[in-house]
């Protein structure tokens, strides 16, 4: 696995963002991804609070059964 060999860590979940006005995320739902919610439609550099980015739905796919516990580790 690339993450383990190169960066000395093993990913525990995958995350993706789906642009809501254009797509519904049906393929992720069919592949057993978990829907977390929606973004606010702001880019990370939006200091003026204009909300000019499209709203996206957030989907995750756990790679291990105890991903929550592993993410809490120091």
Secondary structure, 3 states (H helix, E strand, C coil): CHHHHHHCCCCCEEEEEEECCCCCCHHHHHCCCEEEEECCCCCCCCCCCCCCCCCEEEEEEECCCCHHHHHHCC
